[in-house]
Amino acid sequence: MKKISLIIFLIILNFGCEKVVEIDLEFNEKRYVIDAKINKHVTSDKAFSEVRISKSRPYFSDIIEYVNDANVKIVEKETGVEYLLKHFGEGLYSIYDFNIVPESDYELVINHGDNQFTSVEKLSNSSLIDNVIQGERNSLSDDIVEIVTTFTDRPELDNYYLFEYGKKGNLQPARDLYINGNSFTFSYFMNKDDIPQNRELSVRMEGIDYDYFKYMIQIVIQTNTQNGPFSTPPAPILGNIVNINNNESTVFGYFKVCEYDEYVLKNILID
């Protein structure tokens, strides 16, 4: 009887120690998410602008709420010329082949309902990509591809760059702290699943400013440190876009104006 009583006591104790954790999944306050840019190729005087507008969504939701009824324009502050962006669906507004004035500030202006969003940026210059090849180093699990990139830094001090490998969020911010004005080669390791099926990888290099460099460092850190439900929750990363009609409104995203170069690596070998 003593043994039976002890077992019953342990079972009751086990149930008594259980604690129900309730997670609040309510999501009532949506925020605007604005991804905006003006790009020009290093060797061209023509530029294009693309702006994607959506609303923030719950953590477990795959549904994106795009904003398709906004008025979007770019204002060239030097001359006062305004460029109206055309809507192309899924929150995308764009304009192509307009002349850019490198010395001018450019203002993004978005009107939607009672909100007016704005940001002002100047063109950041870039270098050209010298070469991109596939490296020979692999991971122990054999699921990683080494991409070796070579570029020559601009001679000015404090240049900042953003490299993008393909279209799946493989990003690498860089600065010329120790390579000013010199040629530099570095490796980027990416998962084989991120290599396109045609075995051609587009490598994009943008010249960016210090503020955007800091912003992208935080983006990369949070993207690479998501270790499941028990990791440190990501902190909101605010960009340079503000709602001038509501100072308390939080806006996610960034407006950048930058030069770029692009290199396509072909015939990538994947075992």
N, C-alpha and C positions, 0 to 999 in steps of 0.2 A: 504493500500500500504506500509505503514511503516513496518508492521509486515512481509509482504512478502519479502521486501528488506532485512530485518534483517536476515531472514532464509536463503536467498540466500547468504548473506555475510558470515554466519557461515559455510555453506557448502563449499564455496570456500576456507575459512580459513582452514578448516579441511583437504582438499586435499593438500593445500599448505604446511602443516606441515609434511606431510608424507616424510620419507626418506628411500631410497632404500639402504639396506646394502648388499654389495657384498662380499661373502666369497670365498677366494681363495682355491679351492680344488685341484689345481695342485700338483702333487707329482712326482718330477723328480729325486730326489737324494735318492737312496735306500742305506740302511746301512746293514751291516752284523749283524745277531743275532745268537749268539753262546751260547748254553746251554751245559756245559761240566762238567763231574764229574768222579771221581774214588771213589768207595764205597767198604768197606769191613765190614762184620758183626763183632760185638765186639768179638765174640768167635771163629772167623775163621782167618786163615792166607791167605786165598784166596781173591782176589779182582776182580772187574769187572769195566769196563769203558764204558760210553755211552756219545756220543757227537751228539747233534742235531744242524744242521746248516740251516739257512734260511735267507731271506732278509726281511727288514722292509716293511710295507705295508701302504697304505692310511688308515685314521681313519675309513672310512665307508666301507672298503673292508673286505670281509670274505675269500678271496683267499690268501693262504699262498704259497709263492714261495720258495720251498725247494732247497737247493744246494746239488746235487747228484753226482757231479764229482770232489770232493775234495780229497786230500790225507791227511790222519789223522794218527798221531802216538803219542804215549806216550813214553817219554824217562826217564828211571830211572837214575838219575844223579849220584848216588853212585857207580853203576857198569857200567854205559854206555849202559845197555840193552835197546833195542828199541822194542816196541810193536806196530805193525801195526793194525789199526782198520779196520774191514770189513764193507762195506756198505750194509745196509739192506732195503733201500728205504725210501722215505719221509724225506730225510736229516739226517737219523740216521746212525751213525757209532759206532761200539761197538766191544768189546773183553771181553771174560769171563774166569774165573778161572786161573788167573795168580798170582804168589806169590808176595806179597808186602813187601817192606823193610820199617818198620815204621820210621826209622831214616833218610831215604833218601828224597831229594827233587824230585818232579816229574814235568816234563815239558810237556806241551801240545804244539804240533806243527801241524799247519794246513796250507797246501799250496793249493791255488785256484787261477788260473790265475796268475796275477802278484803280488798277495798278499800272504804274509806269516804272520800268526797269531801265537802268542805264549803267554804263561803264565806259571809261576812256583809256585807250592804250596807244602806244607808238610802236612802229615797226621795229622788230628785233632781227638783226642780220644773222645769216648762217654761212657756213662753209660748204664746200662740195665734198661728197663722199668719194674717196680715192678708189676704194676697192672693198668687196665683200666676198669671202670664200667660206667654204665649209671646213671646219677644223677636224682633227683626228681624235680628239679626246672624247670619251664616252663615260657615262655613269656606270656604277656597279650593276645596276638593274638594266642597263642597256636601253633605257627609254628616253635618253637625252641626246640632243644634237648640239654641237658647238658651232656657233656662227662667229666668224672672225671679221671684224670691221676695222678699216683703216681710213682715217681722215686727217686733213691738215688744218690745224687750228688757226683762226684769224689772229693777226699780230697784236690786236688790242688786248689789254688786260681785262679780266673778269668777263669772259664769254661763257654762256651757258647753253646747253643743248639738251634736246629730248630725242632719243632714238626709239622708234617703234618697229617691232618685228612682227609682220603680219597684221591681222585684223582681230586678234583675240586677246588684246590687252597686255601683250608682252612689251613693257616699257622700261627704258633705262635713262634716267636723268644723268647728266654729266656736266662738269665744269673744267676750265683750263688752269686750275690752280698750279699744277706742276708741269704743264706741257705748253705753256703760252707760246704761240707762233710756230710750233713744231708739229711734225707728223706723229700720229699716235695710233697704235693698234691695240685693240682689246677684244676679249671674248665674251659672248653672251650665250648662255646655255638655256635652251628651250625644249619643252616636251615634244616628242615626235608627233603626238596627236594634234599639235598646233601647226604642223607643216601642212600646207594645202595639198589636196590630192594630186594636183598636176606637178608637184615637186618644185614649184616656183615660189620663192618667198620675197615679198616686197619689204625692203628696209628703208625706212623714212627717217630723215634727220632734220630737225627743226632748230632754228636759233631762237632761244627764249630769253626772257629777262629774269632777274634774281627772284622777284616775287613769285613768278610762275614756277621757277625751279624749286623753291621751298614748298609750294603747293603740291607739286608732283612728287616730291620726296615723301610727303605725308600720305599721298594716295598709294604709292608703291609699298610703303611700310605697312599700312593697314591691309592692303590686298594680300601681302605675303605672310601675314601673321594671324590669319583666321584659322584657329586650331579647334574648331568645334564649339559646342554650346557652353563650354566652361572656360573659354578664353576671355581675355579682357574685352569688353564691348567696345566697338570702334567709336571714336569721338567724331562729332560732326565736323567736317572740313569745309570752311566757308571760303568762297572765292572772292572775286573783285566786282561782283554785280550787286547793285543795291536797288531797293524799291523806294523811290523818292517820295511816294505817296503814303508810305507806311514804314517808318524807320524800325519798327519792332518786328517786321516781317523777315523771316529767315529765307534767304535765297541760296540754293546750292548750284555749283557750276562755276565756269570761268569764261572770260572773254579774252582771247589772245590774238595778237597781230604779229605774224612772223614769216620769215623766209623759210624755204625748205629745199632739200634735195632728196632724190629717191633713186634707189638702186635695186634691180631685180636679180636675185641669185637663182640660177636655173639648175636643173638636173641634180637636186639634192638627193644624196644616197641615204636610204633608210633600209636597214637590214630586216 
